[in-house]
Amino acid sequence: MSLTTTEFDYIRRLVLEQSAIVLDDDKQYLAESRLLPLARREGFDSLSSMVASLLMKKPDGLHRHVVEAMTTNETSFFRDFHPFEALRKSILPQIMIKRDSLKELNIWSAACSSGQEPYSIAMLLAEDLPGLAGWNIKLIASELSGQMLARAREGRYSQLEVNRGLPAKLLVKYFRQQGVDWQIAEELRRRVEFVAVNLAGYWPPLPPMDIILMRNVLIYFGVEMKKKILRKARQLLKQDGLLFLGGAETTFNLDDSFERVQFDRTICYRVRKA
């Protein structure tokens, strides 16, 4: 069931062309493990026969499914903890003071995977910031994968998923048990607007953002695509808005228009004043 070097090179080109995600030479094992379940589901007896089918026709649903299977969807509730503490203790209270006259707040969770990040933010807003009651809040979450977006909209998670980072008191308060799974309350699901966005391609019209969370996604792109994505994010941020990246990511040597800002143990980025 393994891929030949030629077949893997084709998969790499397909993923790069349609998502700008770079698959290094050492990721062949990952491609095989991700694509084998898809090949079986689509009725192919081997990965080679699926690749042969891809090569014989113009891009269609199967090509899209291959690309989506190769996107990384690792996430958890309140992932890394400290960014959420910074939002709760410092960042959001400061924004509330600045925006008090307008009472508007726009947050974008980019590359949200199966939805744990935006739902964590929704719980944080509901639980810890009662002063936002009556505000016009847009909490937008985006993802390339249609399958992941469908999962996120449903807001249904396994016991293992809710055990990862979710405090027990929030599980009891905001989730309902559905068989062996847990589904987040409809009230919170309604607070998140899920949209399909390919960060490497066209971005639909989005409002100016107070906060953009684009964590642990830039690491999968090449340098030029990172620069392009950061430039578009910068243009979308309000003058005092903040960009959150993953712990292994930075704007350094990619976009000098950003400056580093630190809140306790959390680092984020703000557009430099002209």
C-alpha positions as CSV (number, residue, x, y, z in Angstrom):
1,M,0.0,0.0,0.0
2,S,3.0,2.3,-0.2
3,L,3.5,5.1,-2.7
4,T,6.3,5.1,-5.2
5,T,8.6,8.2,-5.3
6,T,6.9,9.3,-8.5
7,E,3.4,9.0,-6.9
8,F,4.4,10.8,-3.8
9,D,5.9,13.6,-5.9
10,Y,2.5,13.9,-7.7
11,I,0.7,14.1,-4.4
12,R,3.1,16.8,-3.2
13,R,2.5,18.9,-6.3
14,L,-1.3,18.5,-6.0
15,V,-1.3,19.6,-2.4
16,L,1.1,22.5,-3.1
17,E,-1.0,23.7,-6.1
18,Q,-4.3,23.6,-4.3
19,S,-3.4,24.6,-0.7
20,A,0.2,25.9,-0.9
21,I,1.1,23.4,1.9
22,V,4.7,22.1,1.5
23,L,5.2,18.4,2.0
24,D,8.9,17.7,2.7
25,D,10.7,14.5,1.6
26,D,10.3,12.9,5.0
27,K,6.5,13.2,4.9
28,Q,5.8,10.2,2.6
29,Y,4.9,8.0,5.5
30,L,2.3,10.7,6.6
31,A,0.8,10.8,3.1
32,E,0.4,7.0,3.0
33,S,-1.2,6.9,6.5
34,R,-3.6,9.8,5.7
35,L,-4.5,8.6,2.2
36,L,-5.0,4.9,2.8
37,P,-8.3,5.3,4.6
38,L,-9.5,7.7,1.8
39,A,-8.5,5.2,-0.9
40,R,-10.4,2.4,0.8
41,R,-13.4,4.6,1.3
42,E,-13.4,5.5,-2.3
43,G,-13.2,1.9,-3.4
44,F,-9.6,1.6,-4.6
45,D,-7.6,-1.5,-3.9
46,S,-4.3,0.4,-3.5
47,L,-2.9,3.9,-3.2
48,S,-1.3,3.5,-6.6
49,S,-4.7,2.8,-8.2
50,M,-6.1,6.0,-6.6
51,V,-3.2,8.1,-7.8
52,A,-3.7,6.6,-11.3
53,S,-7.3,7.7,-11.2
54,L,-6.3,11.2,-10.1
55,L,-3.9,11.4,-13.0
56,M,-6.5,10.4,-15.6
57,K,-9.0,13.2,-14.9
58,K,-9.4,16.9,-14.3
59,P,-9.5,18.1,-10.7
60,D,-12.7,17.0,-9.0
61,G,-14.0,16.0,-5.6
62,L,-11.5,13.2,-5.2
63,H,-8.6,15.6,-5.8
64,R,-10.1,17.9,-3.1
65,H,-10.5,15.0,-0.7
66,V,-6.8,14.1,-1.1
67,V,-5.8,17.7,-0.4
68,E,-8.1,17.9,2.7
69,A,-6.7,14.6,4.0
70,M,-3.2,16.0,3.9
71,T,-4.1,19.1,6.0
72,T,-3.1,18.8,9.6
73,N,-6.0,19.0,12.0
74,E,-4.4,18.7,15.4
75,T,-6.2,20.8,18.0
76,S,-7.7,20.8,21.5
77,F,-9.8,23.0,23.8
78,F,-7.9,25.9,25.3
79,R,-4.8,24.7,23.5
80,D,-1.5,25.9,25.1
81,F,-3.6,27.6,27.9
82,H,-1.5,30.8,28.2
83,P,-2.9,32.7,25.1
84,F,-6.4,32.2,26.6
85,E,-5.3,33.5,29.9
86,A,-3.8,36.6,28.2
87,L,-7.1,37.1,26.4
88,R,-9.1,36.8,29.6
89,K,-6.9,38.8,32.0
90,S,-5.3,41.5,29.8
91,I,-6.2,41.7,26.1
92,L,-9.9,41.6,26.1
93,P,-10.4,43.9,29.1
94,Q,-8.2,46.4,27.4
95,I,-10.1,46.1,24.1
96,M,-13.4,46.6,26.0
97,I,-12.2,49.9,27.4
98,K,-11.1,51.1,23.9
99,R,-14.2,49.9,22.1
100,D,-16.7,50.9,24.8
101,S,-18.4,53.6,22.7
102,L,-18.9,51.3,19.7
103,K,-19.4,48.1,21.7
104,E,-18.1,46.0,18.7
105,L,-15.7,43.1,18.8
106,N,-14.4,41.1,15.9
107,I,-12.4,37.9,16.3
108,W,-11.2,35.5,13.6
109,S,-10.0,31.9,14.4
110,A,-8.2,31.0,11.2
111,A,-7.5,27.3,10.4
112,C,-9.9,26.3,13.2
113,S,-9.8,22.6,12.4
114,S,-12.7,20.8,14.2
115,G,-13.7,24.0,16.1
116,Q,-12.2,23.6,19.6
117,E,-10.4,27.0,19.4
118,P,-13.4,29.2,18.5
119,Y,-15.6,27.3,20.9
120,S,-13.0,27.9,23.6
121,I,-13.1,31.6,22.9
122,A,-16.9,31.5,22.9
123,M,-16.9,29.9,26.4
124,L,-14.3,32.4,27.6
125,L,-16.4,35.3,26.5
126,A,-19.6,33.9,28.1
127,E,-17.9,32.7,31.3
128,D,-15.4,35.4,32.2
129,L,-16.4,38.7,30.4
130,P,-20.0,39.5,31.4
131,G,-19.3,43.1,30.5
132,L,-19.6,42.1,26.8
133,A,-23.3,41.4,27.2
134,G,-25.2,43.5,24.6
135,W,-22.1,44.0,22.4
136,N,-22.1,43.2,18.7
137,I,-19.6,40.3,18.6
138,K,-18.5,38.6,15.5
139,L,-16.6,35.4,16.2
140,I,-15.6,33.9,12.8
141,A,-13.9,30.6,12.3
142,S,-12.5,29.3,9.1
143,E,-11.0,26.1,7.7
144,L,-10.0,24.8,4.3
145,S,-11.4,21.3,4.8
146,G,-15.2,21.0,4.2
147,Q,-15.2,17.9,6.3
148,M,-13.6,19.7,9.3
149,L,-16.0,22.6,8.9
150,A,-19.0,20.2,9.0
151,R,-17.6,18.7,12.2
152,A,-17.0,22.1,13.7
153,R,-20.5,23.3,12.9
154,E,-21.9,20.2,14.6
155,G,-19.8,20.8,17.7
156,R,-19.8,17.1,18.6
157,Y,-16.7,15.7,20.3
158,S,-15.5,12.3,21.7
159,Q,-14.8,11.7,25.3
160,L,-11.1,11.8,24.5
161,E,-11.4,15.2,22.8
162,V,-13.3,16.8,25.7
163,N,-10.7,15.4,28.1
164,R,-8.0,17.4,26.3
165,G,-7.9,20.9,27.9
166,L,-11.6,21.3,28.7
167,P,-12.2,22.0,32.4
168,A,-14.9,19.7,33.9
169,K,-17.1,22.7,35.0
170,L,-17.3,23.9,31.4
171,L,-18.1,20.4,30.1
172,V,-21.0,20.2,32.5
173,K,-22.2,23.7,31.8
174,Y,-21.9,24.0,28.1
175,F,-22.1,20.5,26.7
176,R,-24.8,17.9,26.4
177,Q,-24.1,14.1,26.3
178,Q,-25.1,12.5,23.0
179,G,-24.5,8.7,23.4
180,V,-20.8,8.3,23.9
181,D,-20.1,11.8,22.6
182,W,-20.6,15.4,23.8
183,Q,-22.2,18.2,21.9
184,I,-21.6,21.8,22.7
185,A,-24.8,23.8,23.5
186,E,-26.7,25.2,20.6
187,E,-26.5,28.7,22.2
188,L,-22.7,28.6,21.9
189,R,-22.8,27.0,18.4
190,R,-24.9,30.0,17.2
191,R,-22.2,32.4,18.4
192,V,-19.6,31.1,15.9
193,E,-19.8,31.8,12.2
194,F,-18.0,29.1,10.3
195,V,-16.7,29.9,6.8
196,A,-14.6,28.1,4.2
197,V,-11.3,29.9,3.7
198,N,-8.1,28.8,1.9
199,L,-5.4,30.9,3.5
200,A,-3.2,30.4,0.5
201,G,-6.0,31.5,-1.9
202,Y,-8.9,33.9,-2.0
203,W,-10.2,35.4,1.3
204,P,-13.8,36.3,1.3
205,P,-14.8,39.8,2.6
206,L,-14.1,39.9,6.4
207,P,-14.6,42.8,8.8
208,P,-11.6,44.6,10.3
209,M,-10.4,42.4,13.1
210,D,-9.5,43.1,16.7
211,I,-7.9,39.7,17.1
212,I,-6.7,37.1,14.6
213,L,-5.7,33.7,15.8
214,M,-3.6,32.0,13.1
215,R,-1.8,29.5,15.3
216,N,0.3,26.6,14.2
217,V,-0.6,26.9,10.5
218,L,2.2,29.1,8.9
219,I,4.7,26.3,9.6
220,Y,3.2,24.3,6.7
221,F,3.8,27.0,4.1
222,G,6.9,28.1,2.2
223,V,8.5,31.5,2.9
224,E,6.8,33.5,0.1
225,M,3.3,32.2,1.0
226,K,4.0,33.0,4.7
227,K,4.8,36.6,3.6
228,K,1.6,36.8,1.5
229,I,-0.6,35.5,4.3
230,L,0.9,37.8,6.9
231,R,0.5,40.8,4.6
232,K,-3.2,40.0,4.1
233,A,-3.6,39.5,7.8
234,R,-1.9,42.8,8.5
235,Q,-4.3,44.6,6.1
236,L,-7.3,43.0,7.9
237,L,-6.2,43.9,11.5
238,K,-7.3,47.1,13.1
239,Q,-4.5,49.5,14.0
240,D,-4.3,48.2,17.6
241,G,-5.5,44.7,16.7
242,L,-3.4,41.6,17.7
243,L,-2.2,38.6,15.7
244,F,-1.6,35.3,17.5
245,L,0.7,32.8,16.0
246,G,1.9,29.4,17.2
247,G,4.8,29.0,19.6
248,A,7.1,28.0,16.8
249,E,6.0,30.8,14.5
250,T,7.1,34.4,14.1
251,T,6.8,37.4,11.8
252,F,10.6,38.0,12.1
253,N,12.3,38.2,8.6
254,L,8.8,37.8,7.0
255,D,7.0,41.0,7.7
256,D,8.8,43.9,9.4
257,S,5.5,45.9,9.6
258,F,4.7,43.8,12.7
259,E,6.1,44.4,16.2
260,R,6.2,41.8,18.9
261,V,4.0,42.4,22.0
262,Q,4.2,40.3,25.1
263,F,1.5,39.6,27.7
264,D,3.0,37.6,30.6
265,R,3.9,34.3,28.9
266,T,2.1,35.0,25.6
267,I,3.6,36.6,22.6
268,C,1.5,38.2,19.8
269,Y,2.0,40.8,17.1
270,R,0.7,44.3,16.3
271,V,1.1,46.5,13.3
272,R,3.7,49.1,13.9
273,K,2.5,52.6,14.0
274,A,3.5,54.7,10.9
